[in-house]
Amino acid sequence: ISMYNRFEDQCLLRPYSVALIFEDHSYTWRDLELASNRMAHWYTARGIGPKDRVAMFMSNSPLFVISWLALLKIKAVAAFINNQIVGPVLLHSLKTANSDLLVFDYELRGALEESILDIRELGYKTIVTVTPKDQVLTRFDEYLKGPEERFFDFMEWQQSSAEGFSRASREDVVIGDAVALIYTSGTTGFPKAAVMDHGRCTLAISVWTGICCITEKDRTYDCLPLYHSAGAIIGIGQSWISGSSVVLARKFSTTGFWKDVREHDVTLIQYIGELCRYLVNTPENPELDKAHKVRLMFGNGLRPDIWRKFQERFGVTTVFESYTMSEATSALFNLTSGEDGAGAVGFRGPLVRAFQGGLRIVKVDLDTEELIKDKNGYCIECAPGETGELITLADSKKMENRFVGYYNQPKLSQAKLIQNAFVQGDQYMRTGDLLYRTKDNFWYFADRAGDTFRWKGENVSTAEVADTLGHVEGIASCTVYGVTVPGQDGRAGMVAVKLNEKALEEFMDRLAKYASKRLPSYAIPRFVRICESELEITGTFKNKKVELKKEGFDLEKVHERLYWWTPKGRYVLFGRKQLGELHAGRARL
């Protein structure tokens, strides 16, 4: 059952084949096995054992994979902490992990150092860097020369034993045991830790490997953050089933993407929609654009216009687009090589529906976010072409439909579920996403309902951003939402603010400084609307956002003062000149 056993299978089958490539260094399956053995012994020597949690605050690198493997090997659980978060959000994520051991990359020390006293108060007795000591001393020694006392220790796992751990030690692992905790931003505020278990993760990587026909001859390019399930569970995990090699990038780069793909003979690329847009917008190079060996691309969020442009320019004929989420109880898939279904997140013909049921699009009130019920109290399914919220069957008796929920947060887990959706006794999970389907069985993503939108490849919780900005002096009330920007994927953050002071310019400077310090770069609102009247709320005290979203930064509809975020980290007035720059594609957000 253990997902680690899939990795171990490859170590036995092809120990000296290349498993991972990172920044021109290659690692065989045997290399990763021995390294993870050593780190696992380091963990066990510190008392880490089955079901213990370890917070990992790390960047993309082989060390991330090695640490994860080491914990899987000893049946412990890695909590993947988003390496872009700081302040209260970081503290919340660490608190949720409920551990006393934090491992981190030395280059990320700034975020920890800023909150170190609070982190200690959360019970983190041991904070260690996985960055080798010799690298720290040569690359970062100016920090160590200071008089300050270090808040961390060095892991120095390389000196531990390389002896392996028997497969029999993992015989008691069951499908519901956690592979990792992966944080997801949702409709209820701060990040929630979704429990990724052995059963669903093994099923997922088996499905991806099978649909994409991935073999040991393939090489997959993974430049997505490993703290997300797409980058780690799918991007890395599929190789544990297929035996393929993974070319791992520290982060996505338009200049490095195709260079890496060509240099390492990559055959599959993993994407999110925004990534493809960035690549399409780079200057064309007829000699190099199609000079690669990529046969298939897989991922999510690829819009129809970019879909076709990407295929035509770069010659990648086959696309495997999917829709899922870390806590999902089902998924949508669309494997296509032609124009049919471009932009669709799923195709559900009769055969698919026969084998995979339990996905419904139902009517929802966009103001209150409540599901609309019929006279008998049941959900109303949307007709083709009608947009509604996707709900998925949550059945604990079926492995593929089990809802595991969020770690140590039963109330938030229960809030995702609806009982008696269509018949008495059934149970479905609310995705919070709006979709629609066509008569020819293609399913399309429309928008994110509630308090979450996507920007720069990251989910942004509007509740989280509003809670953070609510501490800025001068704000009486505020509401945050996502708005469509010409030529950009996802939605940019916008905040509508009612002030209790008149010193507007001073306030805008204060807001910019606070947002820069307290929010990840992708979560900083790109637009600010200064409201003259009180913000409207519903009977349950939720802000009404539908009209605000519709108006966005449209100067024909908005007659209040608007500001926008500049690359220099300031808010400046937004007018017709700036609007023109946006529509012309000259603005950077």
C-alpha positions as CSV (number, residue, x, y, z in Angstrom):
1,I,0.0,0.0,0.0
2,S,2.8,2.5,0.9
3,M,3.5,4.9,-1.9
4,Y,7.2,4.6,-1.0
5,N,7.1,1.0,-2.1
6,R,6.5,2.3,-5.7
7,F,9.8,4.2,-5.4
8,E,11.5,1.2,-4.0
9,D,10.3,-0.9,-6.9
10,Q,12.1,1.4,-9.3
11,C,15.3,1.2,-7.2
12,L,15.2,-2.6,-7.6
13,L,14.4,-2.6,-11.3
14,R,16.8,0.1,-12.5
15,P,19.1,1.2,-9.7
16,Y,21.6,3.0,-11.9
17,S,19.2,4.6,-14.3
18,V,18.7,8.4,-14.0
19,A,15.8,9.2,-11.7
20,L,16.2,13.0,-11.3
21,I,18.1,15.8,-13.0
22,F,18.5,19.1,-11.3
23,E,20.7,22.0,-12.5
24,D,22.9,19.8,-14.7
25,H,23.4,17.2,-11.9
26,S,22.0,13.7,-12.4
27,Y,20.8,11.4,-9.6
28,T,20.2,7.7,-10.1
29,W,17.5,5.7,-8.3
30,R,20.3,4.3,-6.1
31,D,21.6,7.8,-5.3
32,L,18.2,8.9,-4.0
33,E,17.7,5.6,-2.1
34,L,21.0,5.9,-0.2
35,A,20.5,9.6,0.5
36,S,17.0,9.1,1.8
37,N,18.3,6.2,3.9
38,R,20.8,8.5,5.6
39,M,18.3,11.3,6.2
40,A,15.7,8.7,7.5
41,H,18.3,7.6,10.0
42,W,18.8,11.2,11.1
43,Y,15.1,11.6,11.6
44,T,14.7,8.4,13.6
45,A,17.7,9.4,15.8
46,R,15.7,12.5,16.7
47,G,12.7,10.4,17.7
48,I,10.6,10.8,14.5
49,G,8.5,7.8,13.9
50,P,5.2,6.5,12.3
51,K,2.6,9.3,11.8
52,D,4.8,12.0,13.3
53,R,4.7,15.2,11.4
54,V,7.7,17.2,10.1
55,A,7.2,20.7,8.7
56,M,9.2,21.2,5.4
57,F,9.8,24.8,4.4
58,M,11.9,24.2,1.3
59,S,12.4,25.2,-2.3
60,N,12.4,22.9,-5.3
61,S,15.6,20.7,-5.2
62,P,16.7,17.1,-4.8
63,L,16.8,17.7,-1.0
64,F,13.0,18.3,-1.0
65,V,12.5,14.9,-2.7
66,I,15.1,13.2,-0.4
67,S,13.5,14.6,2.7
68,W,10.0,13.5,1.6
69,L,11.3,10.0,0.7
70,A,13.0,9.7,4.1
71,L,9.8,10.5,5.9
72,L,7.7,8.1,3.8
73,K,10.3,5.4,4.4
74,I,9.7,5.6,8.2
75,K,6.0,6.2,7.9
76,A,6.2,9.8,9.1
77,V,4.3,12.7,7.5
78,A,5.8,15.7,5.7
79,A,3.8,19.0,6.0
80,F,4.7,20.9,2.8
81,I,4.8,24.6,3.8
82,N,4.4,27.1,1.0
83,N,7.8,28.8,0.7
84,Q,6.3,32.1,-0.3
85,I,4.3,32.8,2.8
86,V,5.4,35.0,5.7
87,G,4.1,36.3,9.0
88,P,0.7,35.2,10.3
89,V,0.0,32.9,7.3
90,L,3.3,31.1,7.9
91,L,2.6,30.8,11.6
92,H,-0.9,29.4,10.9
93,S,0.5,26.8,8.6
94,L,3.2,25.8,11.1
95,K,0.6,25.6,13.9
96,T,-1.6,23.4,11.8
97,A,1.2,21.0,11.1
98,N,1.3,20.4,14.9
99,S,5.0,19.4,14.9
100,D,8.1,20.2,17.0
101,L,10.6,19.8,14.1
102,L,11.0,22.2,11.2
103,V,13.4,21.7,8.3
104,F,14.2,24.4,5.9
105,D,16.4,25.6,3.0
106,Y,18.9,28.2,4.2
107,E,18.0,30.6,1.5
108,L,14.5,30.9,3.1
109,R,15.8,31.7,6.6
110,G,14.6,35.4,6.4
111,A,10.9,34.4,6.7
112,L,11.6,32.2,9.7
113,E,13.9,34.7,11.4
114,E,11.2,37.4,11.2
115,S,8.8,35.2,13.2
116,I,11.2,33.1,15.2
117,L,9.9,33.9,18.6
118,D,6.4,33.1,17.6
119,I,7.6,29.9,15.9
120,R,9.2,28.8,19.1
121,E,6.0,29.5,21.0
122,L,4.2,27.1,18.7
123,G,6.4,24.3,20.1
124,Y,9.1,24.0,17.4
125,K,11.9,22.9,19.6
126,T,14.2,21.8,16.7
127,I,14.8,24.0,13.6
128,V,17.4,22.7,11.2
129,T,18.6,23.6,7.7
130,V,19.0,20.8,5.2
131,T,21.4,23.0,3.3
132,P,24.9,21.4,3.7
133,K,27.1,23.2,6.2
134,D,29.9,23.7,3.7
135,Q,27.6,25.4,1.3
136,V,26.4,27.8,4.0
137,L,29.9,28.6,5.1
138,T,31.0,29.4,1.5
139,R,27.9,31.1,0.1
140,F,26.3,32.7,3.2
141,D,29.2,33.0,5.6
142,E,28.7,36.8,6.0
143,Y,25.6,36.0,8.0
144,L,27.4,33.6,10.3
145,K,30.1,36.1,11.1
146,G,27.6,38.3,12.9
147,P,27.3,38.4,16.7
148,E,23.7,37.2,16.6
149,E,23.0,33.8,18.0
150,R,21.8,31.3,15.3
151,F,18.2,30.3,15.6
152,F,18.9,27.0,13.8
153,D,21.1,24.0,13.6
154,F,22.6,22.1,10.7
155,M,21.0,18.7,9.9
156,E,24.3,17.1,8.8
157,W,22.5,14.0,7.7
158,Q,25.2,13.0,5.3
159,Q,27.1,11.3,8.1
160,S,24.3,9.0,9.0
161,S,24.1,5.3,8.1
162,A,23.1,4.4,4.5
163,E,21.6,1.1,5.6
164,G,18.1,0.6,4.2
165,F,14.8,0.0,5.9
166,S,13.0,-3.3,5.4
167,R,9.8,-3.4,3.3
168,A,8.2,-5.4,6.1
169,S,8.4,-2.3,8.3
170,R,5.7,-0.7,6.1
171,E,3.4,-3.7,5.9
172,D,0.9,-2.0,8.3
173,V,0.4,1.1,6.2
174,V,-3.2,1.4,5.1
175,I,-4.8,3.4,2.3
176,G,-6.0,6.2,4.6
177,D,-2.5,6.9,6.1
178,A,-1.1,10.2,5.1
179,V,1.6,10.6,2.4
180,A,1.8,14.4,3.1
181,L,-0.1,17.4,4.3
182,I,-0.5,19.8,1.4
183,Y,-1.9,23.3,2.1
184,T,-4.8,24.6,0.1
185,S,-6.3,28.1,0.1
186,G,-10.1,27.9,0.3
187,T,-13.2,29.8,1.0
188,T,-12.8,29.9,4.8
189,G,-9.6,31.9,5.2
190,F,-6.2,30.7,6.2
191,P,-4.6,27.7,4.4
192,K,-6.0,24.3,5.3
193,A,-3.9,21.2,5.3
194,A,-5.4,18.6,3.0
195,V,-4.5,15.0,3.9
196,M,-2.9,13.3,0.9
197,D,-3.2,9.6,1.6
198,H,-1.5,6.6,0.2
199,G,-4.7,5.2,-1.5
200,R,-5.7,8.3,-3.4
201,C,-2.1,9.3,-4.3
202,T,-1.2,5.9,-5.7
203,L,-4.5,5.9,-7.7
204,A,-3.7,9.4,-9.0
205,I,-0.2,8.6,-10.2
206,S,-1.4,5.3,-11.7
207,V,-4.1,7.2,-13.7
208,W,-1.7,9.9,-14.9
209,T,0.9,7.3,-15.9
210,G,-1.7,5.2,-17.7
211,I,-3.5,8.0,-19.6
212,C,-0.2,9.6,-20.7
213,C,1.4,6.2,-21.5
214,I,4.5,7.2,-19.5
215,T,7.4,4.7,-19.5
216,E,10.9,4.5,-18.3
217,K,12.1,6.0,-21.6
218,D,10.3,9.3,-20.9
219,R,11.7,12.4,-19.3
220,T,9.3,14.8,-17.6
221,Y,10.0,18.5,-17.0
222,D,8.6,19.7,-13.6
223,C,9.0,23.4,-12.8
224,L,5.9,23.6,-10.6
225,P,6.3,24.2,-6.8
226,L,6.8,20.9,-5.0
227,Y,4.8,22.2,-2.0
228,H,1.7,21.8,-4.3
229,S,0.2,18.4,-5.1
230,A,0.6,18.9,-8.9
231,G,4.4,19.4,-8.6
232,A,5.1,16.7,-6.0
233,I,2.4,14.0,-6.1
234,I,1.9,14.1,-9.9
235,G,5.1,15.5,-11.2
236,I,7.5,13.5,-9.0
237,G,5.1,10.7,-8.0
238,Q,4.3,9.5,-11.6
239,S,8.0,8.5,-12.0
240,W,7.7,6.1,-9.1
241,I,5.1,4.2,-11.1
242,S,6.6,4.6,-14.6
243,G,10.4,4.6,-13.9
244,S,10.7,7.7,-16.0
245,S,13.3,10.5,-15.3
246,V,12.2,13.9,-13.9
247,V,14.0,17.0,-14.9
248,L,13.3,19.3,-11.9
249,A,13.7,23.1,-12.1
250,R,14.1,25.3,-9.1
251,K,11.3,27.5,-10.4
252,F,9.7,28.4,-13.7
253,S,11.7,30.7,-16.0
254,T,10.7,31.7,-19.6
255,T,14.4,31.9,-20.5
256,G,15.3,28.5,-19.0
257,F,12.2,26.5,-19.9
258,W,13.0,25.4,-23.4
259,K,16.7,25.4,-22.8
260,D,16.2,22.7,-20.2
261,V,13.7,20.9,-22.3
262,R,16.1,20.7,-25.3
263,E,19.2,20.1,-23.3
264,H,17.8,17.1,-21.4
265,D,15.7,15.5,-24.2
266,V,12.4,16.1,-22.3
267,T,9.4,14.2,-23.7
268,L,6.7,15.4,-21.4
269,I,6.1,18.8,-19.9
270,Q,3.9,19.7,-16.9
271,Y,2.1,23.0,-17.0
272,I,-0.3,25.4,-15.5
273,G,-2.2,27.7,-17.8
274,E,-0.3,30.9,-16.8
275,L,3.0,29.2,-17.6
276,C,1.9,28.5,-21.2
277,R,0.8,32.1,-21.6
278,Y,4.2,33.4,-20.5
279,L,5.9,31.1,-23.0
280,V,3.6,32.1,-25.9
281,N,4.3,35.8,-25.2
282,T,8.1,35.4,-25.5
283,P,9.7,36.5,-28.8
284,E,9.3,33.8,-31.5
285,N,12.3,31.8,-32.7
286,P,11.4,29.8,-35.8
287,E,14.7,27.8,-35.6
288,L,14.3,26.7,-32.0
289,D,10.5,26.9,-31.1
290,K,9.9,23.3,-32.4
291,A,13.4,22.0,-31.8
292,H,12.5,19.6,-29.0
293,K,11.3,16.0,-28.4
294,V,8.1,16.8,-26.4
295,R,5.3,14.4,-27.3
296,L,2.7,15.4,-24.7
297,M,2.0,18.1,-22.1
298,F,-0.2,17.6,-19.0
299,G,-1.5,20.0,-16.4
300,N,-4.5,22.3,-15.8
301,G,-5.8,25.8,-16.5
302,L,-4.9,26.1,-20.2
303,R,-7.3,28.5,-21.8
304,P,-8.6,27.9,-25.4
305,D,-6.8,30.9,-27.0
306,I,-3.4,29.9,-25.5
307,W,-4.1,26.2,-26.0
308,R,-4.1,26.6,-29.8
309,K,-1.4,29.2,-30.0
310,F,0.9,27.0,-27.9
311,Q,0.3,23.9,-30.0
312,E,0.8,25.8,-33.3
313,R,4.0,27.6,-32.2
314,F,5.8,24.9,-30.3
315,G,4.4,21.8,-32.1
316,V,3.2,20.0,-29.0
317,T,0.2,18.1,-30.5
318,T,-1.2,16.2,-27.5
319,V,-2.6,17.9,-24.4
320,F,-3.8,16.2,-21.2
321,E,-5.8,18.8,-19.4
322,S,-7.3,17.9,-16.0
323,Y,-9.3,19.4,-13.2
324,T,-8.8,18.3,-9.6
325,M,-7.8,19.7,-6.2
326,S,-5.8,18.4,-3.3
327,E,-8.9,17.4,-1.2
328,A,-10.9,16.3,-4.2
329,T,-13.1,13.2,-4.3
330,S,-13.0,13.0,-8.1
331,A,-11.4,14.5,-11.2
332,L,-12.1,15.6,-14.8
333,F,-9.8,14.6,-17.7
334,N,-9.5,15.7,-21.3
335,L,-6.8,14.0,-23.5
336,T,-6.9,15.5,-27.0
337,S,-4.7,15.9,-30.0
338,G,-7.1,17.9,-32.2
339,E,-9.1,21.1,-31.9
340,D,-12.2,19.5,-30.4
341,G,-12.3,20.2,-26.7
342,A,-9.6,22.8,-26.7
343,G,-10.0,24.6,-23.3
344,A,-12.1,21.9,-21.8
345,V,-11.1,20.5,-18.4
346,G,-12.8,17.3,-19.0
347,F,-14.7,15.1,-21.5
348,R,-17.4,12.8,-20.1
349,G,-18.8,10.6,-22.8
350,P,-21.0,7.6,-22.1
351,L,-18.0,5.3,-21.4
352,V,-16.4,7.7,-19.0
353,R,-19.7,8.3,-17.2
354,A,-20.2,4.5,-16.9
355,F,-16.9,4.1,-15.1
356,Q,-16.7,7.4,-13.2
357,G,-20.0,8.8,-11.8
358,G,-20.6,11.3,-9.1
359,L,-19.8,14.6,-10.8
360,R,-22.6,17.1,-11.0
361,I,-22.9,20.8,-11.8
362,V,-25.7,22.4,-9.7
363,K,-27.3,25.7,-9.4
364,V,-25.9,28.2,-6.9
365,D,-26.7,31.7,-5.7
366,L,-23.7,33.8,-6.6
367,D,-24.4,36.4,-3.9
368,T,-24.9,34.1,-1.0
369,E,-22.9,31.2,-2.3
370,E,-25.8,28.9,-1.1
371,L,-26.8,26.0,-3.3
372,I,-30.3,26.5,-4.8
373,K,-32.7,23.7,-3.9
374,D,-36.0,22.4,-5.4
375,K,-39.3,22.2,-3.4
376,N,-38.1,18.9,-1.9
377,G,-34.9,20.3,-0.7
378,Y,-32.6,18.7,-3.3
379,C,-29.9,20.2,-5.5
380,I,-30.9,21.3,-9.0
381,E,-28.6,20.1,-11.8
382,C,-27.7,22.6,-14.4
383,A,-28.6,22.1,-18.0
384,P,-25.9,22.1,-20.8
385,G,-24.5,25.6,-21.2
386,E,-25.7,26.7,-17.7
387,T,-23.0,27.6,-15.2
388,G,-23.1,26.2,-11.7
389,E,-21.0,24.8,-8.9
390,L,-19.3,21.5,-9.4
391,I,-20.0,19.0,-6.6
392,T,-18.5,15.5,-6.4
393,L,-19.6,12.3,-4.7
394,A,-18.0,11.7,-1.3
395,D,-18.4,8.0,-0.5
396,S,-16.2,6.5,2.1
397,K,-16.9,3.0,0.8
398,K,-15.2,3.8,-2.6
399,M,-11.4,4.6,-2.6
400,E,-11.7,6.9,-5.6
401,N,-14.5,8.9,-3.9
402,R,-13.3,9.1,-0.3
403,F,-13.2,12.5,1.3
404,V,-10.3,12.6,3.7
405,G,-10.7,16.3,4.6
406,Y,-8.3,18.6,6.3
407,Y,-5.8,17.6,9.0
408,N,-7.0,18.4,12.5
409,Q,-9.8,20.6,11.3
410,P,-13.1,18.6,11.5
411,K,-15.4,21.7,11.3
412,L,-13.7,23.0,8.1
413,S,-13.8,19.4,6.7
414,Q,-17.5,19.1,7.4
415,A,-18.2,22.5,5.9
416,K,-17.1,21.1,2.5
417,L,-19.8,18.4,2.5
418,I,-23.5,18.5,1.7
419,Q,-25.9,15.7,2.8
420,N,-28.9,14.5,0.9
421,A,-28.0,16.3,-2.3
422,F,-30.1,14.3,-4.7
423,V,-31.5,11.5,-2.5
424,Q,-31.7,10.8,1.2
425,G,-28.4,9.4,2.5
426,D,-26.0,10.6,-0.2
427,Q,-23.1,12.9,0.4
428,Y,-21.2,15.3,-2.0
429,M,-18.3,17.6,-1.7
430,R,-18.5,21.3,-2.7
431,T,-15.6,22.3,-4.9
432,G,-16.3,26.0,-4.7
433,D,-15.7,26.2,-8.5
434,L,-18.1,27.2,-11.2
435,L,-18.2,25.0,-14.4
436,Y,-20.5,24.4,-17.3
437,R,-20.9,21.5,-19.8
438,T,-21.8,21.4,-23.4
439,K,-24.2,19.0,-25.2
440,D,-21.3,17.1,-26.7
441,N,-20.0,16.3,-23.1
442,F,-17.1,18.7,-22.8
443,W,-16.8,20.3,-19.4
444,Y,-15.3,23.8,-19.0
445,F,-14.1,25.8,-16.0
446,A,-15.9,29.1,-15.7
447,D,-14.7,30.8,-12.5
448,R,-14.0,30.3,-8.8
449,A,-16.9,30.8,-6.5
450,G,-16.7,32.2,-3.0
451,D,-13.5,33.6,-1.6
452,T,-10.8,32.1,-3.8
453,F,-9.3,33.0,-7.1
454,R,-6.1,32.1,-9.0
455,W,-3.3,34.5,-9.8
456,K,0.3,33.8,-10.9
457,G,-0.3,30.1,-10.6
458,E,-1.4,30.3,-6.9
459,N,-4.7,30.1,-5.2
460,V,-5.5,33.3,-3.3
461,S,-7.9,33.3,-0.4
462,T,-9.7,36.7,-0.3
463,A,-10.7,36.0,3.3
464,E,-7.0,35.6,4.2
465,V,-6.0,38.8,2.3
466,A,-8.9,40.8,3.8
467,D,-8.1,39.6,7.3
468,T,-4.4,40.7,6.8
469,L,-5.2,44.1,5.3
470,G,-7.9,44.7,8.0
471,H,-5.0,45.5,10.4
472,V,-3.9,48.5,8.4
473,E,-4.6,51.8,10.2
474,G,-7.3,53.8,8.6
475,I,-9.4,50.9,7.2
476,A,-13.0,50.8,8.5
477,S,-14.0,47.9,6.3
478,C,-12.7,46.1,3.2
479,T,-13.6,43.3,0.9
480,V,-11.3,41.5,-1.5
481,Y,-12.1,39.8,-4.8
482,G,-10.6,38.8,-8.1
483,V,-11.0,40.7,-11.4
484,T,-10.3,39.8,-15.0
485,V,-7.3,41.6,-16.6
486,P,-6.9,41.7,-20.4
487,G,-4.3,39.3,-21.6
488,Q,-3.7,37.7,-18.2
489,D,-4.7,34.3,-16.9
490,G,-6.6,33.9,-13.7
491,R,-7.8,37.0,-11.8
492,A,-5.9,39.8,-10.2
493,G,-6.6,40.8,-6.6
494,M,-8.7,43.9,-6.0
495,V,-9.7,45.4,-2.7
496,A,-12.6,47.7,-2.0
497,V,-11.9,49.9,1.0
498,K,-14.0,52.1,3.2
499,L,-11.7,54.5,5.2
500,N,-12.2,56.2,8.5
501,E,-9.6,58.9,7.7
502,K,-9.1,61.5,5.0
503,A,-5.3,61.4,4.5
504,L,-5.5,59.3,1.4
505,E,-2.0,59.5,0.1
506,E,-0.5,58.6,3.5
507,F,-2.9,55.7,3.7
508,M,-1.9,54.4,0.3
509,D,1.8,54.4,1.2
510,R,1.0,52.7,4.5
511,L,-1.1,50.1,2.7
512,A,1.6,49.3,0.1
513,K,4.3,48.9,2.8
514,Y,2.0,46.6,4.9
515,A,0.9,44.5,2.0
516,S,4.5,44.0,0.8
517,K,5.6,42.9,4.3
518,R,2.7,40.7,5.2
519,L,1.5,39.1,2.0
520,P,3.1,36.8,-0.6
521,S,3.8,38.7,-3.8
522,Y,1.0,36.9,-5.7
523,A,-1.6,37.8,-3.0
524,I,-1.0,41.6,-3.0
525,P,-4.1,43.3,-4.4
526,R,-3.2,44.8,-7.8
527,F,-6.1,47.3,-7.6
528,V,-7.6,49.4,-4.8
529,R,-11.0,51.0,-4.9
530,I,-11.7,53.7,-2.3
531,C,-15.4,53.5,-1.5
532,E,-17.4,56.6,-0.5
533,S,-20.2,54.6,1.0
534,E,-20.4,51.6,3.3
535,L,-19.7,48.2,1.8
536,E,-22.9,46.2,1.2
537,I,-23.4,43.0,3.2
538,T,-25.8,40.1,3.1
539,G,-28.1,39.0,5.9
540,T,-25.4,36.6,7.1
541,F,-22.9,39.5,7.2
542,K,-21.0,38.4,4.1
543,N,-19.8,41.2,1.7
544,K,-21.7,41.4,-1.6
545,K,-19.1,41.0,-4.2
546,V,-21.0,40.2,-7.4
547,E,-21.4,43.8,-8.5
548,L,-17.9,44.8,-7.4
549,K,-16.5,41.9,-9.5
550,K,-18.6,43.0,-12.5
551,E,-17.4,46.6,-12.3
552,G,-13.8,45.7,-11.6
553,F,-11.7,48.6,-12.7
554,D,-14.0,49.7,-15.6
555,L,-13.8,53.5,-15.5
556,E,-17.2,53.7,-17.2
557,K,-18.8,52.0,-14.2
558,V,-16.6,53.0,-11.3
559,H,-16.7,56.6,-10.4
560,E,-14.7,56.3,-7.2
561,R,-11.0,56.7,-6.8
562,L,-8.9,53.8,-8.1
563,Y,-5.3,52.9,-7.5
564,W,-3.1,50.2,-9.0
565,W,0.1,48.4,-8.0
566,T,3.3,49.2,-9.7
567,P,6.5,47.1,-10.2
568,K,8.2,49.5,-7.7
569,G,5.9,48.3,-4.9
570,R,3.7,51.4,-4.7
571,Y,0.0,52.2,-5.3
572,V,-0.6,55.1,-7.8
573,L,-3.7,56.6,-9.2
574,F,-5.4,54.5,-11.9
575,G,-6.9,56.4,-14.8
576,R,-7.5,56.2,-18.6
577,K,-3.8,56.3,-19.4
578,Q,-3.1,53.4,-17.2
579,L,-6.2,51.5,-18.5
580,G,-4.8,52.0,-22.0
581,E,-1.5,50.5,-21.0
582,L,-3.3,47.5,-19.7
583,H,-5.3,46.9,-22.9
584,A,-2.1,47.4,-24.9
585,G,-0.3,44.8,-22.9
586,R,2.4,47.2,-21.8
587,A,1.6,47.0,-18.1
588,R,3.3,44.7,-15.6
589,L,1.1,43.5,-12.7
